[in-house]
Amino acid sequence: QVQLVESGGGLVQPGGSLRLSCAASGPIFASGAMAWYRQAPGKERELVATITFGGETNYADSAKGRFTISRNVIKNTIYLQMNSLKPDDPAVYYCNIEDAFGQYLQRWGQGTLVTVSS
C-alpha cells in the first residue's frame, strides 16, 4: 500500500516559520506530481502547492510569496517551507502524489498539525 507520512508541524508564533516534510513510499508513481493540502477545522481540504517531477511549482494565492515547495525525487519526499505564518494558516497539512493517470490518490496520511498562536 502507498504510504504518505507527513511531519514537521508544531506551534509557532505569528510571523514564524516551519518546514514540513512528506515521504511517499510503496507502489507509487514516482514521476507523478506531488502536492501539499491543508484542512482547517470546519473547512474543506484545500490545495496549497504542487510540484512536478521536474520541479515546476504552483501555489494557491494564500501561499504565494510565503511558502516554498521543494522535492527530493530520489527520496520521494517533498517539503514545504512556510514563512511569515499567519493566524489563518493553522490546519492539518497533508501531502499527496499523482498516480499514473494524473489523479491524486484517494488515500491520505495522518497529516501534520500546524498551529499559529502567540
N, C-alpha and C positions, 0 to 999 in steps of 0.2 A: 504493500500500500504506500501511496505517496504520503510523506510526512512533511509538514511545514512547521518549523519551530522558530518562534519569534522570541526575542529577548532584548533587554536594554531599557525597558520602561522604568519609570520611577516618578518621584515627586521632585518638582523643580519650581523655582520661583518665576514669576512673570519676567520675561526677558532672558531667561536662562536657556541652556542648550541640553539636548540629549542626542545620543546616537543609538538608533535601533538596528538590530541585526535580524536576519531571517535566513535560515538554512533549509533548503529543499532537498529531500532525499527520496529514494525509492524509484519506482518506474516513471520518472518524469521525462518530459520532452525538454531536454537540456537546452535546446535552441530557442525555446519559447520566450516571449517577453515575460517579465516579472513585474509585480506591482505591489504597492502599499495601499491599503484601505484603512479606514477608521470608522468606528461606530461609537457615537456618544450616547449616553443614556436617553432612551425615548426617541432616538432618531434612527433613520435608515443608515445602513452601511454606505459610505461614500468613498469614491476613488480619490486618492491623494496624489500619487505619482506612479509613472510607469517607466520601464527601461527595457529596451530591446537587447537581444544578444549582442548586437553591435555597439550598444552604448547610447543609442538615441533615447532621449528623455522627454517626458511630458509631465506637466504639473497642473493640478487644479489651481484655480485662481487663488484660493486661500493659502496655497503652499508656495506660490511663485515668489522668488526673492528671499525666502526664509529657509526652505527645505531643499536638501540636495539628495537625490537618489543615486546610488552607485552600485556596481555589481562586480563580483569576482566569479567569472564564468567557470574557472577551474573548480572552485568550491561550491558552485551552485548556491551562492549566497548573495543576498542584497543587503544594502544598508540604507538607512535614512538619517541623515544628519539634519537635525531640527534646531534652528537657531531662532532667537527672538520669540520664544514661545509666549503665546497669548492665553488669556483666560478662556477663550473658546476653542483651544486646541485639545483639551482633555478628552480622552476617548480610549477605547481599546483599539490598538493598532494591529492589523493583520496583514500578512503577505499572501500572495498567490502567484501562480505560474500558469501560463497558457499551455494547452495541450497541442497536439499536432494539427488540430483543426482551427487553431487560433482562438479558442474559447478558454476563459479562465475556469479553473476547476470549481466544482460544486462543493468540495470539501475545504474546510478551514482548519487552521491550527488553533491553539488556545489563545493566541493573541498576547500582547503585552500592554499593560496599563500605563498610560501617561496621565499624570496629574499635575496641574499647574495651580499653585496656590502660594500666597505669601504668608 
